[in-house]
Amino acid sequence: MNKPVPLEDNQAPPTKDRNFVTALARGLELLRAFGTGEEYLGNAELSGRTGIPRPTVSRLTYTLTQLGYLRHNSRLEKYRLGPGILALGYRFLASQGIREIARPFMQQFAEATDCNVSLGAADKADMVYVESCHGSGPLILRLDVGSRLPMATTAIGRAWLCGLGEARREAVLETLAEAHGDEWPALEAGIRRSQEDYARHGFCLSEGDWQSQISAVATPLILEDGAEVMAINCGGASHRLSHEILIENLGPRLKEVAKRILGELQHGAR
């Protein structure tokens, strides 16, 4: 797990913005520290993951528990996400009308290919699935809504980067470089290859870059004239998704799915 640069006590944020509330930023960092499948974390673990001093973590977890965003288990002396987070998540998903429009197209494509087809949005160095559809056959990997994937090594993350304007993309790449440290040169090379793939084909590839047994294609969904960018992917087991299948079959079909989703969005906006 990539460790964010901590904000030390009384340290100004990197932007030196006087309107930036460091305590709020730290509280949100604690909530983000809970990964998929991890139910309980203690103050020491939260401090280690975020770089926030443990006394500060103790105050933040107490406050977040009082507000309902965390639940405290007195026997384990650890915390889990509380119902307040779930309520916020549902409000966000409910506000994303694209999910309702995209899901029928995604499900049809998932069943036709027996792949995992997902819609994702960016969150720092990750992509978060806001909708996910599965085929009916056996899948090597089944990822659902809320799953987090690294931006730099996945097709969906690379496609999202390709959908950004140049200035914003370069700013994100700088942030990723800081987050990944010594691993960055190799990761950047993969991202640059994906940009070439996108320019040539209109979609990005990830063939074992994230997990050795997983291959995927993805394409960006550029919304509101670029004001909002999401991405959609199609992935499955590498042993059945050869390079030729990705390039000649799944990629072009995924582009068509994205085109139909965008068409429905534009029709609904009229």
C-alpha positions as CSV (number, residue, x, y, z in Angstrom):
1,M,0.0,0.0,0.0
2,N,1.3,3.4,-1.0
3,K,1.8,5.6,2.1
4,P,0.7,9.2,1.7
5,V,2.9,12.0,2.8
6,P,1.8,13.0,6.3
7,L,0.8,16.4,7.5
8,E,2.8,17.0,10.7
9,D,1.2,18.9,13.6
10,N,0.9,22.6,12.8
11,Q,2.3,22.1,9.3
12,A,0.6,24.0,6.5
13,P,-0.8,21.9,3.6
14,P,1.4,21.7,0.5
15,T,-0.6,24.4,-1.2
16,K,-0.2,26.8,1.7
17,D,-3.9,27.6,1.3
18,R,-5.2,29.4,4.4
19,N,-8.6,28.0,3.7
20,F,-7.3,24.4,3.9
21,V,-8.6,22.7,7.1
22,T,-5.9,20.2,8.1
23,A,-8.0,18.5,10.8
24,L,-10.7,17.8,8.2
25,A,-8.2,16.5,5.7
26,R,-6.7,14.2,8.3
27,G,-10.1,12.8,9.3
28,L,-10.9,12.0,5.7
29,E,-7.5,10.3,5.3
30,L,-8.4,8.0,8.3
31,L,-11.6,7.0,6.6
32,R,-9.8,6.2,3.3
33,A,-7.3,4.0,5.2
34,F,-10.0,1.3,5.5
35,G,-9.4,-1.0,2.5
36,T,-11.8,-3.5,0.9
37,G,-12.2,-6.6,3.1
38,E,-10.6,-5.0,6.1
39,E,-13.2,-4.7,8.8
40,Y,-11.3,-3.4,11.9
41,L,-8.3,-1.2,12.3
42,G,-6.7,0.2,15.5
43,N,-5.2,3.6,16.2
44,A,-1.7,2.3,15.7
45,E,-2.5,0.8,12.3
46,L,-4.3,4.0,11.2
47,S,-1.3,6.0,12.3
48,G,1.0,3.8,10.3
49,R,-1.1,3.9,7.2
50,T,-1.6,7.6,7.1
51,G,1.5,9.0,8.8
52,I,-0.7,11.0,11.2
53,P,0.7,11.0,14.8
54,R,-1.0,8.5,17.0
55,P,-2.3,11.1,19.6
56,T,-3.9,13.0,16.7
57,V,-5.4,9.7,15.4
58,S,-6.9,9.0,18.8
59,R,-8.7,12.3,18.8
60,L,-9.9,11.9,15.3
61,T,-11.2,8.4,15.8
62,Y,-13.1,9.5,18.9
63,T,-14.7,12.4,17.0
64,L,-15.5,10.3,14.0
65,T,-17.1,7.7,16.3
66,Q,-19.2,10.3,17.9
67,L,-20.4,11.5,14.5
68,G,-21.3,8.0,13.4
69,Y,-18.6,7.6,10.7
70,L,-16.8,5.0,12.8
71,R,-17.9,2.2,15.1
72,H,-15.7,1.3,18.1
73,N,-15.3,-2.3,19.2
74,S,-14.3,-2.1,22.9
75,R,-13.2,-5.8,23.0
76,L,-10.8,-5.4,20.1
77,E,-9.9,-1.8,20.8
78,K,-10.3,-1.2,17.1
79,Y,-12.6,0.7,14.7
80,R,-14.7,-0.1,11.7
81,L,-16.6,2.1,9.3
82,G,-19.9,3.2,10.6
83,P,-23.4,3.8,9.1
84,G,-22.6,7.5,8.4
85,I,-20.1,6.4,5.7
86,L,-22.7,4.1,4.1
87,A,-25.2,7.0,4.0
88,L,-22.7,9.3,2.3
89,G,-21.8,6.5,-0.2
90,Y,-25.5,5.9,-1.1
91,R,-26.1,9.6,-1.5
92,F,-23.1,9.9,-3.9
93,L,-24.2,6.8,-5.9
94,A,-27.8,8.1,-6.1
95,S,-26.5,11.4,-7.5
96,Q,-24.6,9.6,-10.3
97,G,-27.4,9.2,-12.9
98,I,-24.9,7.6,-15.2
99,R,-25.1,4.4,-13.2
100,E,-28.7,3.8,-14.0
101,I,-28.1,4.6,-17.7
102,A,-24.9,2.6,-18.0
103,R,-26.0,-0.6,-16.1
104,P,-28.2,-2.2,-18.8
105,F,-25.5,-1.8,-21.5
106,M,-22.8,-3.0,-19.1
107,Q,-24.8,-6.1,-17.9
108,Q,-25.6,-7.1,-21.5
109,F,-21.9,-6.8,-22.4
110,A,-20.8,-8.7,-19.3
111,E,-23.2,-11.6,-20.1
112,A,-22.1,-11.7,-23.7
113,T,-18.4,-11.9,-22.8
114,D,-18.4,-13.5,-19.4
115,C,-16.2,-10.7,-18.2
116,N,-16.3,-8.2,-15.3
117,V,-17.5,-4.9,-16.7
118,S,-17.2,-1.9,-14.4
119,L,-17.6,1.8,-14.3
120,G,-15.1,3.7,-12.2
121,A,-14.2,7.1,-10.8
122,A,-10.9,8.4,-9.6
123,D,-9.9,8.9,-6.0
124,K,-6.3,10.0,-5.5
125,A,-4.0,7.2,-6.8
126,D,-6.9,4.7,-7.1
127,M,-10.0,4.0,-9.2
128,V,-13.2,3.2,-7.3
129,Y,-15.9,1.1,-8.9
130,V,-19.3,2.9,-8.8
131,E,-21.0,0.2,-10.8
132,S,-20.0,-3.4,-11.7
133,C,-21.6,-6.2,-13.7
134,H,-20.7,-9.8,-14.1
135,G,-21.3,-12.6,-16.5
136,S,-23.0,-15.8,-15.5
137,G,-20.0,-18.1,-16.0
138,P,-17.1,-18.7,-13.6
139,L,-14.9,-15.7,-13.2
140,I,-11.3,-15.6,-11.9
141,L,-12.0,-12.3,-10.3
142,R,-15.2,-10.8,-9.1
143,L,-15.0,-7.1,-8.1
144,D,-18.0,-5.2,-6.9
145,V,-19.1,-1.6,-6.2
146,G,-16.7,0.1,-3.9
147,S,-13.6,-2.0,-5.0
148,R,-10.4,0.1,-5.3
149,L,-7.8,-0.5,-8.0
150,P,-4.5,1.2,-8.5
151,M,-4.7,3.8,-11.2
152,A,-1.2,3.3,-12.6
153,T,-1.3,-0.4,-13.5
154,T,-5.0,-1.0,-14.4
155,A,-6.6,-0.4,-17.8
156,I,-9.4,1.6,-16.2
157,G,-7.0,3.9,-14.4
158,R,-4.9,4.4,-17.6
159,A,-8.1,5.1,-19.6
160,W,-9.2,7.7,-17.0
161,L,-5.8,9.4,-17.4
162,C,-6.2,9.4,-21.2
163,G,-9.6,11.1,-20.9
164,L,-8.1,14.1,-19.0
165,G,-6.9,17.3,-20.6
166,E,-3.1,17.5,-20.9
167,A,-2.5,19.9,-18.1
168,R,-4.6,18.0,-15.6
169,R,-3.1,14.7,-16.7
170,E,0.4,15.9,-16.1
171,A,-0.5,17.2,-12.7
172,V,-2.0,13.8,-11.8
173,L,1.1,12.0,-13.1
174,E,3.3,14.2,-10.9
175,T,1.2,13.2,-7.9
176,L,1.5,9.5,-8.9
177,A,5.2,9.8,-9.2
178,E,5.5,11.1,-5.7
179,A,3.2,8.3,-4.3
180,H,5.0,5.5,-6.1
181,G,8.6,6.6,-5.5
182,D,11.2,4.2,-7.0
183,E,8.6,2.1,-8.8
184,W,7.4,5.1,-10.8
185,P,9.7,4.8,-13.9
186,A,8.4,1.4,-14.8
187,L,4.8,2.4,-14.0
188,E,5.1,5.6,-16.1
189,A,6.4,3.5,-19.1
190,G,3.2,1.4,-18.9
191,I,1.0,4.5,-18.7
192,R,2.8,6.0,-21.8
193,R,2.2,2.8,-23.7
194,S,-1.4,3.0,-22.8
195,Q,-1.6,6.5,-24.2
196,E,-0.2,5.2,-27.4
197,D,-2.7,2.4,-27.4
198,Y,-5.5,4.9,-26.8
199,A,-4.3,7.2,-29.6
200,R,-4.2,4.1,-32.0
201,H,-7.3,2.2,-30.9
202,G,-9.4,4.4,-28.7
203,F,-9.0,2.1,-25.7
204,C,-6.2,1.1,-23.2
205,L,-4.8,-2.3,-22.3
206,S,-3.5,-3.9,-19.1
207,E,-2.2,-7.4,-19.7
208,G,-0.9,-8.8,-16.4
209,D,0.3,-5.4,-15.2
210,W,-2.0,-5.2,-12.2
211,Q,-2.3,-8.9,-11.5
212,S,-0.5,-11.5,-13.5
213,Q,-3.6,-13.6,-14.3
214,I,-5.9,-10.6,-15.2
215,S,-6.2,-8.8,-18.6
216,A,-8.5,-5.9,-19.4
217,V,-9.4,-3.2,-21.8
218,A,-10.9,0.2,-20.8
219,T,-11.9,3.5,-22.3
220,P,-12.7,6.9,-20.8
221,L,-16.2,8.4,-20.5
222,I,-15.7,12.1,-21.0
223,L,-18.7,13.9,-19.5
224,E,-19.8,17.5,-19.6
225,D,-17.2,18.5,-22.2
226,G,-14.4,17.2,-20.0
227,A,-15.6,18.7,-16.7
228,E,-16.1,15.2,-15.4
229,V,-14.2,12.0,-16.5
230,M,-15.0,8.4,-15.6
231,A,-13.9,5.2,-17.3
232,I,-15.4,1.8,-18.1
233,N,-13.5,-1.5,-18.4
234,C,-13.9,-5.1,-19.4
235,G,-11.6,-7.7,-17.9
236,G,-11.1,-11.4,-17.1
237,A,-8.7,-14.2,-17.0
238,S,-5.6,-13.7,-19.1
239,H,-5.5,-17.3,-20.3
240,R,-8.7,-16.7,-22.3
241,L,-8.3,-13.0,-23.1
242,S,-5.4,-13.0,-25.5
243,H,-3.9,-9.8,-26.9
244,E,-5.8,-10.4,-30.2
245,I,-9.1,-10.8,-28.4
246,L,-8.5,-7.6,-26.5
247,I,-7.5,-5.6,-29.6
248,E,-9.9,-7.1,-32.2
249,N,-12.9,-8.0,-30.1
250,L,-13.4,-6.7,-26.6
251,G,-11.8,-3.2,-27.2
252,P,-14.0,-2.2,-30.2
253,R,-17.1,-3.6,-28.5
254,L,-16.3,-1.7,-25.3
255,K,-15.9,1.5,-27.3
256,E,-19.4,0.9,-28.7
257,V,-20.8,0.3,-25.2
258,A,-19.3,3.6,-24.1
259,K,-20.7,5.4,-27.2
260,R,-24.2,4.1,-26.4
261,I,-23.9,5.2,-22.8
262,L,-22.8,8.7,-23.8
263,G,-25.6,8.8,-26.4
264,E,-28.2,8.0,-23.8
265,L,-26.8,10.6,-21.4
266,Q,-27.0,13.3,-24.1
267,H,-30.5,12.2,-25.0
268,G,-31.6,12.4,-21.4
269,A,-30.1,15.9,-21.1
270,R,-32.3,17.3,-23.9
